[in-house]
Amino acid sequence: MEFANIYRTCKKSQSLKKGLKSVEACLERQGVIYVNVAEAKVDGFWPIHGYRITTLDGTAFFPRSLLEVPKNSGLTWIRDAFSSADIVIPPYYSLGFLSRHAAKIREEQKHEAKMGFGDSMLMEMYPPEDLAALIVGVWSKRKTFDLFHSQLVESAKAYCLGLYGVAIVGLLPCIEGILRRLGVLAGISVEDSVSIRTLIKVFKRLQQKEIDRMLDGYDWYPKSEITVGLLDHFDERVQMFESISAYMNSKLYLHTDSAPEYLTLNRNGIAHGFFHGYATPGNYLRLFNLLSALSFSAAMVEGKGSMMHPGANAESEVLATSLLKCASIKHHLS
């Protein structure tokens, strides 16, 4: 008998909720020849409790009750607050730091005020020293970033000089190139496509990979129930990937005809000369923060990399000194 039929029968009879002996009894009533039945859990940011069923056909995971899984926990409300200020969830920062700033953004009613609080947060997060620590201490370690290192450094220098338009235009091709390389590493043939539909597939694949990682070792589980949508309620990695995907789709790559009046940071609008007013320090840092989130994504795909905020090292201090000199020049010229 197929695992799907066995699972449906046990679920319908409420056996999964009643405990291990009830599950064994349900299998025996169905004439299932099993090798072992044991309580088990799938580990993620929130564990899913259930049973490991081993038969001659393989091993399956039957969840006890997905109603036990919390709704809208983890980064969900923070993601929504940052989204209202056109910011993806920043990695490498504590939940306390993110919660404090998200609450300030959330309290504001006017969009202009939300954007202003977002700008202030980004300025606090990314002074020149932290730009250097990420570019050299984190991004230079990612395979997906290595082709763009020089351009990322040049863009950061332009930003510190106050050349915000040049800095932003310098980041856009890096973002697209990194997205395509992420797609290749995730197993998607994106080739030369810059279609948002293609690029979003990268994050859908990364989200599915998170489910595959959690359920590694099982031949079957209820795929119609343990889905990306379920994990998006509580799994922080899936929530981060969703934050990036939503921002790309609804803001950065949104068709210009559908763009809200306030939006200036839009790839098509900038590339084709339709949009103006995008050359601001806050908008540069929005893209820089997006790249930081893409670096987090790259760590998941490449299978290595710390999730902790990077500290300074000898190489990053050299770049930080250069960026601070650029900032000093800007100060003297202004």
HELIX and SHEET records of a PDB file:
HELIX    1   1 PHE A    3  LYS A   12  1                                  10    
HELIX    2   2 SER A   15  LYS A   18  1                                   4    
HELIX    3   3 LEU A   20  ARG A   29  1                                  10    
HELIX    4   4 LEU A   66  GLU A   68  5                                   3    
HELIX    5   5 THR A   76  SER A   83  1                                   8    
HELIX    6   6 LEU A   95  GLU A  107  1                                  13    
HELIX    7   7 HIS A  111  MET A  125  1                                  15    
HELIX    8   8 PRO A  128  GLY A  137  1                                  10    
HELIX    9   9 TRP A  139  LYS A  141  5                                   3    
HELIX   10  10 ASP A  146  PHE A  148  5                                   3    
HELIX   11  11 HIS A  149  CYS A  160  1                                  12    
HELIX   12  12 TYR A  164  LEU A  185  1                                  22    
HELIX   13  13 ILE A  196  MET A  214  1                                  19    
HELIX   14  14 VAL A  228  LEU A  231  1                                   4    
HELIX   15  15 GLU A  236  TYR A  247  1                                  12    
HELIX   16  16 MET A  248  LEU A  252  3                                   5    
HELIX   17  17 THR A  256  SER A  258  5                                   3    
HELIX   18  18 ARG A  267  ALA A  271  1                                   5    
HELIX   19  19 PRO A  281  GLU A  302  1                                  22    
HELIX   20  20 ALA A  314  LEU A  333  1                                  20    
SHEET    1   A 3 TYR A  34  VAL A  42  0                                        
SHEET    2   A 3 ILE A  48  THR A  55 -1                                        
SHEET    3   A 3 GLY A  58  PRO A  63 -1                                        
END                                                                             
